Amino acid sequence: MGVLGPVLQIAGIALGSEVISKLMEEMGHGGKVVFVKVISYVAGAYIALDYWWQGVRYVAHMFGVHI
């Protein structure tokens, strides 16, 4: 996916979370929306950490360090 890969993945998670939250509120499960938000934040953090770690490894390989 290139450079926009993580941005699109996180945007997809955010959009999906927002849609699910709105649907849950309309169905009367507003108290459970917090769990959807927490899961979406954790998923976004995992994607960000994964791409950050790939960037660290890339820079380390440029300097001859293999992690």
Secondary structure, 3 states (H helix, E strand, C coil): CHHHHHHHHHHHHHHHHHHHHHHHHHCCCHHHHHHHHHHHHHHHHHHHHHHHHHHHHHHHHHCCCCC
